Amino acid sequence: MNRRWLLENADVPIRYILTKDANYLDTLLENHEVQYWLSHLKKRSDENNVHAIHGSHDFRMENVLGKCGSWGFPGRSPSSIGICSSSWIS
């Protein structure tokens, strides 16, 4: 497969990884895989249980953000900073 084919056929995480185009960030946040993983952090926050967000489980912060990173979610973008500083995490 070549880059052009991927840009034409792949889902948003792959297109973002290939281009780093900020126009994909909002769509990336709506991606079902990214939403699935971020929902783990939201659930912990809703349960007032963010003090236990580190560890090896799939709801732990480093695993959620790591998985989102593998789906193309940029860790240093304004969008990710907003999510990580939102009321449901802080």
NUROTOR-128369 format. One record per residue: residue in one letter; x, y, z of N, C-alpha, C, O, CB in turn; residue number from 1. Coordinates in steps of 0.1 Angstrom, whole numbers, plus 5000, padded with zeros to 4 digits. Glycine has a CB too. Example, Ala and Ser with C-alpha at 12.3 -4.5 7.8 and 13.67 -1.06 7.14 Angstrom:
BEGIN
@residu A n.east 5132 n.north 4943 n.up 5078 ca.east 5123 ca.north 4955 ca.up 5078 c.east 5132 c.north 4967 c.up 5078 o.east 5142 o.north 4967 o.up 5085 cb.east 5113 cb.north 4955 cb.up 5090 num 1
@residu S n.east 5128 n.north 4978 n.up 5071 ca.east 5137 ca.north 4989 ca.up 5071 c.east 5129 c.north 5000 c.up 5079 o.east 5134 o.north 5011 o.up 5080 cb.east 5141 cb.north 4994 cb.up 5057 num 2
This chain:
BEGIN
@residu M n.east 5008 n.north 4988 n.up 5000 ca.east 5000 ca.north 5000 ca.up 5000 c.east 5009 c.north 5012 c.up 5000 o.east 5019 o.north 5013 o.up 5006 cb.east 4991 cb.north 5000 cb.up 5012 num 1
@residu N n.east 5004 n.north 5022 n.up 4993 ca.east 5012 ca.north 5035 ca.up 4993 c.east 5004 c.north 5046 c.up 5001 o.east 4993 o.north 5044 o.up 5005 cb.east 5015 cb.north 5039 cb.up 4979 num 2
@residu R n.east 5011 n.north 5056 n.up 5003 ca.east 5006 ca.north 5067 ca.up 5011 c.east 4993 c.north 5073 c.up 5005 o.east 4983 o.north 5076 o.up 5012 cb.east 5016 cb.north 5078 cb.up 5013 num 3
@residu R n.east 4993 n.north 5075 n.up 4992 ca.east 4982 ca.north 5081 ca.up 4985 c.east 4969 c.north 5072 c.up 4987 o.east 4959 o.north 5077 o.up 4990 cb.east 4985 cb.north 5082 cb.up 4970 num 4
@residu W n.east 4971 n.north 5059 n.up 4986 ca.east 4960 ca.north 5050 ca.up 4988 c.east 4954 c.north 5051 c.up 5002 o.east 4942 o.north 5051 o.up 5004 cb.east 4964 cb.north 5036 cb.up 4984 num 5
@residu L n.east 4963 n.north 5051 n.up 5012 ca.east 4959 ca.north 5052 ca.up 5025 c.east 4952 c.north 5066 c.up 5028 o.east 4941 o.north 5066 o.up 5035 cb.east 4971 cb.north 5051 cb.up 5035 num 6
@residu L n.east 4957 n.north 5076 n.up 5022 ca.east 4950 ca.north 5089 ca.up 5024 c.east 4936 c.north 5089 c.up 5018 o.east 4927 o.north 5096 o.up 5023 cb.east 4958 cb.north 5101 cb.up 5018 num 7
@residu E n.east 4934 n.north 5082 n.up 5008 ca.east 4921 ca.north 5081 ca.up 5001 c.east 4912 c.north 5071 c.up 5008 o.east 4899 o.north 5073 o.up 5007 cb.east 4923 cb.north 5078 cb.up 4987 num 8
@residu N n.east 4917 n.north 5061 n.up 5014 ca.east 4908 ca.north 5050 ca.up 5019 c.east 4908 c.north 5048 c.up 5034 o.east 4899 o.north 5042 o.up 5039 cb.east 4913 cb.north 5038 cb.up 5012 num 9
@residu A n.east 4918 n.north 5053 n.up 5041 ca.east 4919 ca.north 5050 ca.up 5055 c.east 4910 c.north 5059 c.up 5064 o.east 4905 o.north 5069 o.up 5059 cb.east 4933 cb.north 5052 cb.up 5060 num 10
@residu D n.east 4907 n.north 5054 n.up 5076 ca.east 4899 ca.north 5062 ca.up 5085 c.east 4908 c.north 5074 c.up 5091 o.east 4920 o.north 5074 o.up 5088 cb.east 4894 cb.north 5053 cb.up 5097 num 11
@residu V n.east 4902 n.north 5082 n.up 5098 ca.east 4908 ca.north 5095 ca.up 5103 c.east 4921 c.north 5092 c.up 5110 o.east 4930 o.north 5100 o.up 5108 cb.east 4898 cb.north 5102 cb.up 5111 num 12
@residu P n.east 4922 n.north 5083 n.up 5119 ca.east 4935 ca.north 5081 ca.up 5127 c.east 4947 c.north 5079 c.up 5117 o.east 4957 o.north 5085 o.up 5120 cb.east 4934 cb.north 5070 cb.up 5136 num 13
@residu I n.east 4945 n.north 5071 n.up 5107 ca.east 4956 ca.north 5069 ca.up 5098 c.east 4959 c.north 5081 c.up 5090 o.east 4971 o.north 5085 o.up 5088 cb.east 4953 cb.north 5057 cb.up 5089 num 14
@residu R n.east 4948 n.north 5088 n.up 5085 ca.east 4951 ca.north 5100 ca.up 5077 c.east 4958 c.north 5111 c.up 5086 o.east 4966 o.north 5118 o.up 5081 cb.east 4937 cb.north 5106 cb.up 5072 num 15
@residu Y n.east 4954 n.north 5112 n.up 5099 ca.east 4960 ca.north 5122 ca.up 5107 c.east 4975 c.north 5118 c.up 5110 o.east 4984 o.north 5127 o.up 5109 cb.east 4953 cb.north 5123 cb.up 5121 num 16
@residu I n.east 4978 n.north 5105 n.up 5112 ca.east 4991 ca.north 5101 ca.up 5114 c.east 5000 c.north 5104 c.up 5102 o.east 5012 o.north 5108 o.up 5104 cb.east 4992 cb.north 5086 cb.up 5117 num 17
@residu L n.east 4995 n.north 5102 n.up 5090 ca.east 5002 ca.north 5105 ca.up 5078 c.east 5004 c.north 5120 c.up 5075 o.east 5015 o.north 5123 o.up 5070 cb.east 4995 cb.north 5099 cb.up 5066 num 18
@residu T n.east 4995 n.north 5128 n.up 5079 ca.east 4996 ca.north 5142 ca.up 5075 c.east 4998 c.north 5152 c.up 5086 o.east 5004 o.north 5163 o.up 5084 cb.east 4983 cb.north 5146 cb.up 5068 num 19
@residu K n.east 4994 n.north 5148 n.up 5098 ca.east 4995 ca.north 5157 ca.up 5110 c.east 4987 c.north 5170 c.up 5107 o.east 4990 o.north 5181 o.up 5113 cb.east 5009 cb.north 5161 cb.up 5113 num 20
@residu D n.east 4977 n.north 5169 n.up 5099 ca.east 4968 ca.north 5180 ca.up 5095 c.east 4958 c.north 5183 c.up 5106 o.east 4950 o.north 5174 o.up 5110 cb.east 4960 cb.north 5177 cb.up 5082 num 21
@residu A n.east 4959 n.north 5195 n.up 5112 ca.east 4951 ca.north 5199 ca.up 5124 c.east 4936 c.north 5198 c.up 5120 o.east 4928 o.north 5198 o.up 5129 cb.east 4955 cb.north 5212 cb.up 5128 num 22
@residu N n.east 4932 n.north 5199 n.up 5107 ca.east 4918 ca.north 5198 ca.up 5103 c.east 4912 c.north 5185 c.up 5107 o.east 4900 o.north 5184 o.up 5108 cb.east 4917 cb.north 5201 cb.up 5089 num 23
@residu Y n.east 4920 n.north 5175 n.up 5109 ca.east 4915 ca.north 5162 ca.up 5113 c.east 4912 c.north 5160 c.up 5128 o.east 4906 o.north 5150 o.up 5132 cb.east 4924 cb.north 5151 cb.up 5108 num 24
@residu L n.east 4917 n.north 5169 n.up 5136 ca.east 4916 ca.north 5167 ca.up 5151 c.east 4902 c.north 5166 c.up 5156 o.east 4899 o.north 5157 o.up 5164 cb.east 4923 cb.north 5179 cb.up 5158 num 25
@residu D n.east 4892 n.north 5174 n.up 5152 ca.east 4879 ca.north 5173 ca.up 5157 c.east 4873 c.north 5160 c.up 5153 o.east 4866 o.north 5153 o.up 5161 cb.east 4870 cb.north 5184 cb.up 5151 num 26
@residu T n.east 4875 n.north 5156 n.up 5140 ca.east 4870 ca.north 5143 ca.up 5136 c.east 4877 c.north 5131 c.up 5143 o.east 4871 o.north 5121 o.up 5146 cb.east 4872 cb.north 5141 cb.up 5121 num 27
@residu L n.east 4890 n.north 5133 n.up 5146 ca.east 4897 ca.north 5123 ca.up 5154 c.east 4891 c.north 5121 c.up 5167 o.east 4890 o.north 5110 o.up 5172 cb.east 4912 cb.north 5127 cb.up 5155 num 28
@residu L n.east 4887 n.north 5132 n.up 5174 ca.east 4881 ca.north 5131 ca.up 5187 c.east 4867 c.north 5124 c.up 5187 o.east 4863 o.north 5118 o.up 5197 cb.east 4879 cb.north 5145 cb.up 5193 num 29
@residu E n.east 4861 n.north 5124 n.up 5175 ca.east 4848 ca.north 5117 ca.up 5173 c.east 4850 c.north 5103 c.up 5169 o.east 4840 o.north 5095 o.up 5168 cb.east 4840 cb.north 5125 cb.up 5163 num 30
@residu N n.east 4862 n.north 5098 n.up 5166 ca.east 4864 ca.north 5085 ca.up 5162 c.east 4860 c.north 5075 c.up 5172 o.east 4863 o.north 5077 o.up 5184 cb.east 4879 cb.north 5083 cb.up 5158 num 31
@residu H n.east 4854 n.north 5064 n.up 5168 ca.east 4848 ca.north 5055 ca.up 5178 c.east 4859 c.north 5048 c.up 5187 o.east 4857 o.north 5046 o.up 5199 cb.east 4841 cb.north 5044 cb.up 5171 num 32
@residu E n.east 4871 n.north 5045 n.up 5182 ca.east 4881 ca.north 5040 ca.up 5190 c.east 4887 c.north 5050 c.up 5200 o.east 4889 o.north 5046 o.up 5212 cb.east 4893 cb.north 5035 cb.up 5181 num 33
@residu V n.east 4889 n.north 5062 n.up 5196 ca.east 4894 ca.north 5072 ca.up 5205 c.east 4883 c.north 5075 c.up 5215 o.east 4887 o.north 5076 o.up 5227 cb.east 4897 cb.north 5085 cb.up 5197 num 34
@residu Q n.east 4871 n.north 5076 n.up 5212 ca.east 4860 ca.north 5078 ca.up 5221 c.east 4859 c.north 5067 c.up 5231 o.east 4857 o.north 5069 o.up 5243 cb.east 4846 cb.north 5080 cb.up 5214 num 35
@residu Y n.east 4860 n.north 5054 n.up 5226 ca.east 4860 ca.north 5043 ca.up 5235 c.east 4871 c.north 5044 c.up 5246 o.east 4868 o.north 5042 o.up 5258 cb.east 4862 cb.north 5030 cb.up 5227 num 36
@residu W n.east 4883 n.north 5047 n.up 5242 ca.east 4893 ca.north 5047 ca.up 5252 c.east 4892 c.north 5059 c.up 5261 o.east 4895 o.north 5058 o.up 5273 cb.east 4907 cb.north 5048 cb.up 5245 num 37
@residu L n.east 4888 n.north 5071 n.up 5256 ca.east 4886 ca.north 5083 ca.up 5265 c.east 4875 c.north 5081 c.up 5274 o.east 4875 o.north 5086 o.up 5285 cb.east 4884 cb.north 5095 cb.up 5256 num 38
@residu S n.east 4865 n.north 5073 n.up 5270 ca.east 4854 ca.north 5070 ca.up 5279 c.east 4858 c.north 5063 c.up 5292 o.east 4851 o.north 5065 o.up 5302 cb.east 4843 cb.north 5062 cb.up 5272 num 39
@residu H n.east 4869 n.north 5056 n.up 5292 ca.east 4874 ca.north 5049 ca.up 5304 c.east 4878 c.north 5060 c.up 5314 o.east 4875 o.north 5058 o.up 5326 cb.east 4886 cb.north 5040 cb.up 5301 num 40
@residu L n.east 4884 n.north 5070 n.up 5310 ca.east 4888 ca.north 5081 ca.up 5319 c.east 4876 c.north 5089 c.up 5324 o.east 4875 o.north 5092 o.up 5336 cb.east 4898 cb.north 5091 cb.up 5312 num 41
@residu K n.east 4866 n.north 5091 n.up 5315 ca.east 4854 ca.north 5098 ca.up 5319 c.east 4847 c.north 5090 c.up 5330 o.east 4842 o.north 5096 o.up 5340 cb.east 4845 cb.north 5101 cb.up 5307 num 42
@residu K n.east 4846 n.north 5077 n.up 5328 ca.east 4839 ca.north 5069 ca.up 5337 c.east 4845 c.north 5070 c.up 5351 o.east 4838 o.north 5071 o.up 5361 cb.east 4838 cb.north 5054 cb.up 5333 num 43
@residu R n.east 4858 n.north 5069 n.up 5352 ca.east 4865 ca.north 5070 ca.up 5364 c.east 4863 c.north 5084 c.up 5371 o.east 4861 o.north 5085 o.up 5383 cb.east 4881 cb.north 5068 cb.up 5363 num 44
@residu S n.east 4862 n.north 5094 n.up 5363 ca.east 4859 ca.north 5107 ca.up 5368 c.east 4845 c.north 5108 c.up 5373 o.east 4843 o.north 5114 o.up 5384 cb.east 4862 cb.north 5118 cb.up 5357 num 45
@residu D n.east 4836 n.north 5103 n.up 5366 ca.east 4822 ca.north 5103 ca.up 5370 c.east 4820 c.north 5096 c.up 5383 o.east 4811 o.north 5099 o.up 5391 cb.east 4813 cb.north 5097 cb.up 5359 num 46
@residu E n.east 4828 n.north 5086 n.up 5385 ca.east 4827 ca.north 5078 ca.up 5398 c.east 4835 c.north 5084 c.up 5409 o.east 4837 o.north 5078 o.up 5420 cb.east 4831 cb.north 5063 cb.up 5395 num 47
@residu N n.east 4841 n.north 5096 n.up 5406 ca.east 4850 ca.north 5103 ca.up 5415 c.east 4861 c.north 5093 c.up 5420 o.east 4865 o.north 5092 o.up 5431 cb.east 4842 cb.north 5107 cb.up 5428 num 48
@residu N n.east 4867 n.north 5087 n.up 5410 ca.east 4877 ca.north 5077 ca.up 5412 c.east 4890 c.north 5079 c.up 5404 o.east 4896 o.north 5070 o.up 5400 cb.east 4872 cb.north 5063 cb.up 5410 num 49
@residu V n.east 4893 n.north 5092 n.up 5402 ca.east 4905 ca.north 5095 ca.up 5393 c.east 4918 c.north 5093 c.up 5401 o.east 4929 o.north 5093 o.up 5395 cb.east 4904 cb.north 5109 cb.up 5388 num 50
@residu H n.east 4917 n.north 5092 n.up 5414 ca.east 4929 ca.north 5090 ca.up 5422 c.east 4936 c.north 5077 c.up 5419 o.east 4948 o.north 5075 o.up 5421 cb.east 4926 cb.north 5090 cb.up 5437 num 51
@residu A n.east 4929 n.north 5068 n.up 5412 ca.east 4934 ca.north 5054 ca.up 5409 c.east 4935 c.north 5053 c.up 5394 o.east 4930 o.north 5042 o.up 5389 cb.east 4926 cb.north 5043 cb.up 5415 num 52
@residu I n.east 4940 n.north 5063 n.up 5387 ca.east 4940 ca.north 5062 ca.up 5372 c.east 4953 c.north 5055 c.up 5366 o.east 4953 o.north 5053 o.up 5354 cb.east 4938 cb.north 5075 cb.up 5366 num 53
@residu H n.east 4963 n.north 5053 n.up 5375 ca.east 4975 ca.north 5047 ca.up 5370 c.east 4975 c.north 5032 c.up 5373 o.east 4970 o.north 5028 o.up 5384 cb.east 4987 cb.north 5054 cb.up 5376 num 54
@residu G n.east 4981 n.north 5024 n.up 5364 ca.east 4982 ca.north 5009 ca.up 5366 c.east 4982 c.north 5002 c.up 5353 o.east 4984 o.north 5008 o.up 5342 cb.east 4971 cb.north 5004 cb.up 5375 num 55
@residu S n.east 4979 n.north 4989 n.up 5353 ca.east 4979 ca.north 4981 ca.up 5341 c.east 4966 c.north 4979 c.up 5335 o.east 4965 o.north 4972 o.up 5324 cb.east 4986 cb.north 4968 cb.up 5344 num 56
@residu H n.east 4955 n.north 4983 n.up 5341 ca.east 4942 ca.north 4980 ca.up 5335 c.east 4939 c.north 4989 c.up 5323 o.east 4945 o.north 5000 o.up 5321 cb.east 4931 cb.north 4982 cb.up 5346 num 57
@residu D n.east 4929 n.north 4986 n.up 5315 ca.east 4926 ca.north 4994 ca.up 5303 c.east 4919 c.north 5007 c.up 5306 o.east 4917 o.north 5015 o.up 5298 cb.east 4917 cb.north 4986 cb.up 5294 num 58
@residu F n.east 4915 n.north 5009 n.up 5319 ca.east 4909 ca.north 5022 ca.up 5323 c.east 4920 c.north 5031 c.up 5329 o.east 4916 o.north 5042 o.up 5333 cb.east 4898 cb.north 5020 cb.up 5332 num 59
@residu R n.east 4932 n.north 5027 n.up 5330 ca.east 4943 ca.north 5035 ca.up 5336 c.east 4948 c.north 5046 c.up 5325 o.east 4948 o.north 5043 o.up 5313 cb.east 4954 cb.north 5026 cb.up 5340 num 60
@residu M n.east 4951 n.north 5057 n.up 5330 ca.east 4954 ca.north 5069 ca.up 5322 c.east 4965 c.north 5066 c.up 5312 o.east 4963 o.north 5069 o.up 5300 cb.east 4958 cb.north 5080 cb.up 5331 num 61
@residu E n.east 4976 n.north 5060 n.up 5316 ca.east 4987 ca.north 5058 ca.up 5306 c.east 4983 c.north 5048 c.up 5295 o.east 4988 o.north 5049 o.up 5284 cb.east 4999 cb.north 5052 cb.up 5313 num 62
@residu N n.east 4974 n.north 5039 n.up 5298 ca.east 4969 ca.north 5029 ca.up 5288 c.east 4959 c.north 5036 c.up 5279 o.east 4960 o.north 5034 o.up 5266 cb.east 4963 cb.north 5017 cb.up 5294 num 63
@residu V n.east 4950 n.north 5044 n.up 5284 ca.east 4940 ca.north 5051 ca.up 5276 c.east 4947 c.north 5061 c.up 5266 o.east 4945 o.north 5060 o.up 5254 cb.east 4930 cb.north 5058 cb.up 5285 num 64
@residu L n.east 4956 n.north 5069 n.up 5272 ca.east 4963 ca.north 5079 ca.up 5263 c.east 4973 c.north 5072 c.up 5254 o.east 4974 o.north 5077 o.up 5243 cb.east 4970 cb.north 5089 cb.up 5272 num 65
@residu G n.east 4979 n.north 5061 n.up 5258 ca.east 4988 ca.north 5054 ca.up 5249 c.east 4980 c.north 5048 c.up 5237 o.east 4984 o.north 5049 o.up 5226 cb.east 4995 cb.north 5043 cb.up 5257 num 66
@residu K n.east 4968 n.north 5042 n.up 5240 ca.east 4960 ca.north 5036 ca.up 5230 c.east 4955 c.north 5047 c.up 5220 o.east 4955 o.north 5046 o.up 5208 cb.east 4948 cb.north 5028 cb.up 5236 num 67
@residu C n.east 4950 n.north 5059 n.up 5226 ca.east 4946 ca.north 5070 ca.up 5218 c.east 4957 c.north 5075 c.up 5209 o.east 4955 o.north 5078 o.up 5197 cb.east 4941 cb.north 5081 cb.up 5227 num 68
@residu G n.east 4970 n.north 5075 n.up 5214 ca.east 4981 ca.north 5079 ca.up 5206 c.east 4983 c.north 5069 c.up 5195 o.east 4987 o.north 5074 o.up 5184 cb.east 4994 cb.north 5079 cb.up 5215 num 69
@residu S n.east 4981 n.north 5056 n.up 5197 ca.east 4983 ca.north 5047 ca.up 5186 c.east 4972 c.north 5049 c.up 5175 o.east 4974 o.north 5044 o.up 5164 cb.east 4983 cb.north 5033 cb.up 5191 num 70
@residu W n.east 4961 n.north 5055 n.up 5179 ca.east 4950 ca.north 5058 ca.up 5169 c.east 4952 c.north 5072 c.up 5163 o.east 4944 o.north 5077 o.up 5156 cb.east 4937 cb.north 5057 cb.up 5176 num 71
@residu G n.east 4964 n.north 5078 n.up 5166 ca.east 4967 ca.north 5091 ca.up 5160 c.east 4964 c.north 5103 c.up 5168 o.east 4967 o.north 5114 o.up 5164 cb.east 4960 cb.north 5092 cb.up 5148 num 72
@residu F n.east 4958 n.north 5102 n.up 5180 ca.east 4955 ca.north 5113 ca.up 5189 c.east 4968 c.north 5120 c.up 5194 o.east 4976 o.north 5113 o.up 5201 cb.east 4946 cb.north 5109 cb.up 5201 num 73
@residu P n.east 4970 n.north 5132 n.up 5190 ca.east 4983 ca.north 5139 ca.up 5194 c.east 4983 c.north 5143 c.up 5208 o.east 4974 o.north 5150 o.up 5213 cb.east 4986 cb.north 5151 cb.up 5185 num 74
@residu G n.east 4993 n.north 5139 n.up 5216 ca.east 4994 ca.north 5142 ca.up 5230 c.east 4997 c.north 5156 c.up 5233 o.east 4994 o.north 5161 o.up 5244 cb.east 5004 cb.north 5134 cb.up 5236 num 75
@residu R n.east 5002 n.north 5164 n.up 5224 ca.east 5005 ca.north 5178 ca.up 5227 c.east 4997 c.north 5188 c.up 5219 o.east 5000 o.north 5200 o.up 5218 cb.east 5020 cb.north 5180 cb.up 5224 num 76
@residu S n.east 4986 n.north 5184 n.up 5213 ca.east 4977 ca.north 5193 ca.up 5206 c.east 4969 c.north 5201 c.up 5215 o.east 4967 o.north 5197 o.up 5227 cb.east 4969 cb.north 5185 cb.up 5196 num 77
@residu P n.east 4964 n.north 5212 n.up 5211 ca.east 4955 ca.north 5220 ca.up 5220 c.east 4942 c.north 5212 c.up 5224 o.east 4937 o.north 5213 o.up 5235 cb.east 4950 cb.north 5233 cb.up 5212 num 78
@residu S n.east 4938 n.north 5203 n.up 5214 ca.east 4926 ca.north 5195 ca.up 5218 c.east 4929 c.north 5185 c.up 5229 o.east 4921 o.north 5184 o.up 5238 cb.east 4921 cb.north 5187 cb.up 5205 num 79
@residu S n.east 4940 n.north 5179 n.up 5228 ca.east 4943 ca.north 5169 ca.up 5239 c.east 4946 c.north 5176 c.up 5252 o.east 4943 o.north 5171 o.up 5263 cb.east 4955 cb.north 5160 cb.up 5235 num 80
@residu I n.east 4952 n.north 5188 n.up 5252 ca.east 4955 ca.north 5195 ca.up 5264 c.east 4941 c.north 5199 c.up 5270 o.east 4940 o.north 5198 o.up 5282 cb.east 4963 cb.north 5208 cb.up 5261 num 81
@residu G n.east 4932 n.north 5203 n.up 5262 ca.east 4918 ca.north 5206 ca.up 5267 c.east 4912 c.north 5194 c.up 5273 o.east 4905 o.north 5196 o.up 5284 cb.east 4910 cb.north 5211 cb.up 5256 num 82
@residu I n.east 4913 n.north 5182 n.up 5267 ca.east 4907 ca.north 5170 ca.up 5273 c.east 4913 c.north 5167 c.up 5286 o.east 4906 o.north 5164 o.up 5296 cb.east 4908 cb.north 5159 cb.up 5263 num 83
@residu C n.east 4926 n.north 5167 n.up 5286 ca.east 4933 ca.north 5163 ca.up 5298 c.east 4932 c.north 5173 c.up 5310 o.east 4934 o.north 5170 o.up 5321 cb.east 4948 cb.north 5161 cb.up 5295 num 84
@residu S n.east 4928 n.north 5185 n.up 5307 ca.east 4926 ca.north 5195 ca.up 5317 c.east 4911 c.north 5198 c.up 5320 o.east 4908 o.north 5206 o.up 5328 cb.east 4933 cb.north 5208 cb.up 5314 num 85
@residu S n.east 4903 n.north 5190 n.up 5313 ca.east 4888 ca.north 5192 ca.up 5315 c.east 4884 c.north 5188 c.up 5329 o.east 4892 o.north 5181 o.up 5336 cb.east 4880 cb.north 5185 cb.up 5305 num 86
@residu S n.east 4872 n.north 5192 n.up 5333 ca.east 4868 ca.north 5189 ca.up 5347 c.east 4866 c.north 5174 c.up 5350 o.east 4866 o.north 5170 o.up 5361 cb.east 4854 cb.north 5196 cb.up 5349 num 87
@residu W n.east 4864 n.north 5166 n.up 5339 ca.east 4862 ca.north 5152 ca.up 5342 c.east 4875 c.north 5144 c.up 5344 o.east 4875 o.north 5132 o.up 5348 cb.east 4855 cb.north 5145 cb.up 5331 num 88
@residu I n.east 4887 n.north 5151 n.up 5342 ca.east 4899 ca.north 5144 ca.up 5345 c.east 4906 c.north 5151 c.up 5357 o.east 4912 o.north 5145 o.up 5365 cb.east 4909 cb.north 5144 cb.up 5333 num 89
@residu S n.east 4906 n.north 5164 n.up 5357 ca.east 4913 ca.north 5172 ca.up 5368 c.east 4905 c.north 5171 c.up 5381 o.east 4910 o.north 5177 o.up 5391 cb.east 4916 cb.north 5186 cb.up 5364 num 90
